[in-house]
C-alpha cells in the first residue's frame, strides 16, 4: 500500500489501546478477527502486532450505526 500524501500519518494501536477503545476482551477481538468481523492486525515483528487506528475508528462507527437504526422522518 502506497500513501499518496507524504504528510499522512497513520497511528498503530497496540492491543491494550484497542481493548480500551472498543471495550472488547483480547479473546473476543481475535475471535472477531478470525470470523472477519473485526479489522486484521498489522504484523510489526515476530511476536508483535498492532491495528490501524483508522480501521478501528471505522469499525466503532459501524457498530454505532448498527445499534441505532435511523428513525424515519414523518414530517
N, C-alpha and C positions, 0 to 999 in steps of 0.2 A: 504494500500500500504506500503510495507516494502522496505526500501532502503538498498541495499547490501553494498554499500560503506559508511562507517560511517563518512567519511570526506566530503561527498557530501553535498553541501549547496544550497538549492533552495530558491530564493527570492520570496516573495509575494508582488505583486504590488497592491496598492490601486487604486481606480477609477481615481483619479486625474492624476496619473502617466500613467495609461492605456490610458486615453484620450490623454495625451501629446504624448505618443509613437505611437498611431495609427492614431491620427487626427480625431477620431470619437467623436460624442457627447454622452452624457450619454444615451439618449433615443435610439440612433442608436445601441449602444453597447448592451443594454438589448433586443432590437428587434432582433438583430442577434443571441443573446444567445437563445432566445425563439424559433427561427427557426432552431437552430442547426448549424449556420454558424459562430459561434464565441465560443471560449473556455468558459466553465461554470465557474463561480466564486466558490471559496472555502469559506465555511461558517466559519467565525472566531469568531463569537459570536452572540448574539441575534439580533443585528442590524448592523453587521459588516461583510463585505465580501472583498475578495481580489482575485487576479488572479495569477497563477503561471507564473513567468517570462519566463520560457522555453516554455510554451504553447503560450504565446503572441508572442514571437520571431518566433516560428514555423508558426503561423498564418500570421505574417507580411511577412515572406519569401514566403509563399504560394501565397499571394496577388501579390508580385513582380513577381513570376514565371508565374502567370496567365495573368498579364498585359504585359509581354514581351515574346511573343512567340519566340521560337528558330528559327533561320534562317538556312535553310538547307545549308550544305557545298557543294558548286558547283565545288570544285577543283577535 
